[in-house]
Amino acid sequence: MAAIRSKHFRKTVLTQMSSILSGIAQLVNDSKKKSAVLADAKHHASADEIPFELLIERAMLTMWQGFGTPEYHSTHTMWKVQDAIR
């Protein structure tokens, strides 16, 4: 949650955000790509881990604003890839 100052009220109004991603997960079979992913990992990665690539087709961000006020509402931002892989 993030605190946002409202021009209409002299108090802090909280905003909550959530997001959804949709797409296809593909196994990374290329040995060079797999080695690069394991080498770049921020955690202790071992060769038996299975890397995958998420090909995002759609995303939606929802923001809820004005908790505890009469102006409580949601706004949605949607994105869809032009040439989705299917």
BALOLUM-352837 format. One record per residue (C-alpha): x, y, z; residue number from 1; residue in three letters. Coordinates in steps of 0.001 Angstrom, whole numbers, plus 500000, padded with zeros to 6 digits. Example, Ala and Ser with C-alpha at 12.3 -4.5 7.8 and 13.67 -1.06 7.14 Angstrom:
<nodes>
      x      y      z  nr rest
 512300 495500 507800   1  ALA
 513670 498940 507140   2  SER
</nodes>
This chain:
<nodes>
      x      y      z  nr rest
 500000 500000 500000   1  MET
 501124 503519 499324   2  ALA
 500111 506668 501141   3  ALA
 498818 509459 498931   4  ILE
 497855 512973 500005   5  ARG
 494404 513908 498766   6  SER
 493611 517509 497791   7  LYS
 490058 517088 499096   8  HIS
 490901 515753 502553   9  PHE
 493495 516802 505078  10  ARG
 494428 513222 505895  11  LYS
 496386 510436 504252  12  THR
 494342 508219 501920  13  VAL
 495663 504726 501218  14  LEU
 495957 503263 497736  15  THR
 496228 499526 497134  16  GLN
 497479 498033 493862  17  MET
 497224 494539 492420  18  SER
 498247 493103 489081  19  SER
 497534 490050 486955  20  ILE
 499757 488624 484206  21  LEU
 498647 486090 481605  22  SER
 500707 484289 479016  23  GLY
 502605 481149 478125  24  ILE
 505452 479587 480113  25  ALA
 508022 477874 477891  26  GLN
 510802 475572 479020  27  LEU
 514294 476918 478289  28  VAL
 515979 474057 476417  29  ASN
 518914 475984 474972  30  ASP
 522011 475064 477029  31  SER
 523647 478508 476540  32  LYS
 520494 480309 477759  33  LYS
 520152 477927 480712  34  LYS
 523794 478474 481713  35  SER
 523343 482257 481480  36  ALA
 520199 482136 483657  37  VAL
 521899 479987 486309  38  LEU
 525005 482203 486294  39  ALA
 522877 485358 486740  40  ASP
 520686 483923 489542  41  ALA
 520644 485941 492764  42  LYS
 520233 482775 494847  43  HIS
 522230 479537 495014  44  HIS
 521124 477918 491739  45  ALA
 521939 474354 490801  46  SER
 521994 472619 487421  47  ALA
 518906 470545 488297  48  ASP
 516692 473660 488405  49  GLU
 514357 474087 485439  50  ILE
 514334 477589 483937  51  PRO
 511374 478832 481922  52  PHE
 510474 481965 479999  53  GLU
 507154 483710 480559  54  LEU
 505795 485154 477330  55  LEU
 503340 487757 478620  56  ILE
 500219 488210 476493  57  GLU
 498056 490339 478796  58  ARG
 498423 492372 481959  59  ALA
 496024 494276 484187  60  MET
 496819 496689 487002  61  LEU
 494045 497555 489462  62  THR
 494383 500478 491844  63  MET
 491937 500878 494733  64  TRP
 491849 504445 496020  65  GLN
 490147 506340 498810  66  GLY
 489823 503683 501516  67  PHE
 487478 504895 504223  68  GLY
 486109 507789 502169  69  THR
 483022 508292 499982  70  PRO
 485388 508387 496962  71  GLU
 486432 504708 497386  72  TYR
 486834 503319 493831  73  HIS
 489010 501236 491545  74  SER
 490740 502086 488295  75  THR
 492043 499506 485820  76  HIS
 494889 499736 483339  77  THR
 494908 496914 480774  78  MET
 497577 495925 478271  79  TRP
 497484 493292 475539  80  LYS
 500340 492322 473254  81  VAL
 499660 492932 469559  82  GLN
 501048 489631 468246  83  ASP
 500352 487083 470969  84  ALA
 502010 483680 470611  85  ILE
 499351 480950 470536  86  ARG
</nodes>
